[in-house]
Amino acid sequence: MDHRSYERQGKSQVSQSIYNPKDAAKVLNFLQANNIMDMAGLDEKFKSMIGEQREQQSHRKQDMER
């Protein structure tokens, strides 16, 4: 067993995927595209994304009630 497979044991799928260069590139692209420089910026982005998602759900629910 090499050190990489040993390091991956017991870690979540999300943390494991960062070892994949394609996944790491996607994360980096997301951070750069959203000008995220720190955890506070990432937290703020997630909060806004969750807010947008809730708003869309609310609109869909209202449309279905009509």
N, C-alpha and C positions, 0 to 999 in steps of 0.2 A: 504494500500500500504506500503510495507516494504521499508527500506532505500535504498536497492539495486535497486529496480525497479524505485524508485524516481531518483537515481543518473544516471540511464541509459537513462532517458527521455531526448530527444533532442540531444543525442550524436550520432555520426556516427556509422555505423555497425562495422567498424574496431575498434573503441575504445570500443565498447560494447563487442566485441569478447574476449578482454583481460580478461574479468570477467569469461569467460569459462575456467576452469582449463586445458582442453585439448588444447585449442588454446594458452594459456599462455605457456604450456609445449613446443608446437611447436616453438613458438617464441624464447624461451630460448635455445632450441636445435639448432636452426638456428644461433643464436648469438654465442653460444659456438663452434659450428662446424667451424665457420668462424673467430674465435678469435676476435670478435667484442666486444670492451670494452667501447666504447663511441659513441656519435652521429657522430663524424668525421669518425670513422671506419665504421659505418653503411652507411654514405653518400658515402664513397669510394667504399664499396661493391656494392651499388646500381648503381653507375656510371659504374663500371666494368660490371655488369650484363646487363645494358642497352646497353653498347658498344658491348658486345657479341651478344645480340639480334639483333642489327642493322647490324652487320657483317653477321649473318646468313640470315637475310632478303635480304641483298645485294647478297649473294651467290645464294639464291633461285631465285632471279630476273634474275641473269645472266644465270642460268641454264634454265629458262623458255624462255629466248631470243634465245637460241641456237637451 
